[in-house]
């Protein structure tokens, strides 16, 4: 999945719940900078904290890192 499509899916879901990436991250006890970097493709989320963050993102937004 390309980054633009991933961002569109995330934005649509956040808009429907009335949240932003930052507020969603804080509500889920995640570092919002790490969440943004994963969404932007700067990290793959294959180990440690990035993997745990990726798993939480996929639970809420679906399989966005295909």
N, C-alpha and C positions, 0 to 999 in steps of 0.2 A: 504494500500500500504506500502510495506516495505521501509526502508530508502535507500537501495542500488538502488532500482528501481526508487525512487523519484530523487535521485542524478543523475542517468543516463538520465532521462527525462530532467531535468534541464540543465545538461551539454550539451546535444544534442541541445537544443534550444539556449543556450548561444553561442555555437560554430557556429551555423548557422547565428547568428546575430553579431558575432565577439566581444562578450563581455565576461566579467568575472562576478562572483557574486558581487564583490566589485564595479565594474563600473556600473553594472545594478542597484545596490542599490543606489549609489550616483545619478544616473540619475533619479531615482524615489523618491529621497529625503527620503530614508530609512536608518536606522542604519544597516550597513553591518553585524555587530556582531549579531544583533537580527535576521536578515535574515538567517544567517548561523545556529544559534541555532534552528530556526524553521525547517529548512531543516533537521538538524540532529536529530530532535525529542526531543530536550531538553525542548521546550515549545510547548504547544498545540495550542496557538493562539485563546483563547476563550474569552478574555476580553481586553478592552483598546487598547493600542498601539500594542500589539501582534496580536489582532484580525484584526486591520486595516492593519497591515503588511501582515498577512495571506491572506486577501482579495485581496490585490494588487498582491501577488504571484500567487494566483489562477486565476486572470484575465489574467496574462501574460502566465503562464505555464499550465493552465488547472487545473483540479481537481486532485491535487497531494497529498492531505491530506485525502484520502479516508479511 
